[in-house]
């Protein structure tokens, strides 16, 4: 059994296949996600790149993230 609590933080890994996406407005400076800010509370790792994001924002825009973050597991 693998330990998912590291430094008092819960670490989960999900493998997600993106089947389709809707093109939205592109972000002028994607570097804004490179460091924690006062709104970020989750780190998404894509390969070795870390994105500091807000789980509530992701959940409003994606039922997958809503289930991952707020589902009754």
N, C-alpha and C positions, 0 to 999 in steps of 0.2 A: 504494500500500500504506500502510495506516495504522499508526502507531507505537503499540503498546499498553503500552510501558514509560514511565511518567511518574514522575519523582522516585524512580527505582530501585524502583518498585512496578509489578507487572503489573496492568493494567486491562483487564477484559473486560466486554463488554455482551451480555446475553442478553435476548431478548424472549420472555416466557413467557405463554401463555394458560392461565388456570386454568379447567379444565373442571368440576371438582367439588372440594369440600373437606369435611373432617370438622370439625365444631365442637368445639373443645377448651376447656379452662379459660381464661377471659380473664385477662389480666395486669392486676393491680391498678394498676400505675403504668407505662404504656407509655413514659414519659420515661426509664426506666432504659436504654433503647437509644439515647438521644440523644447520649451521649458515650462515648468508649472506656473500657473497664474492663479488669481483669486477665484476664478470660476471653474478651474479643472479639479476633478476628483477621481479621475480614472486615467490609467495609462494604457493605450492600445499599442501593441507592438506589431509592426508590419515588417517582417524580416528582422533586421537589427535596429530599425528606426523606431523610436518611441514618440508617440503622439499624446500630448496631455490634453484631455478633452473633458467635457461635462456629460455625465451619464444621463442626466435629466433631458438635456438637449437631444442626445442621440435617441433616447426612448420616445420622445415626441415624434420623431421623424422615422422611426423604424420599429415595427412590431417585434422584430428579432431581438433588438437591443432591449426593448421594454420587457420582454420575457426573460432575457438573461439577467437583467439588473433587478427587476421587481417581481418576477414570477415566484410562485409558491413551490419551491423545490423541496 
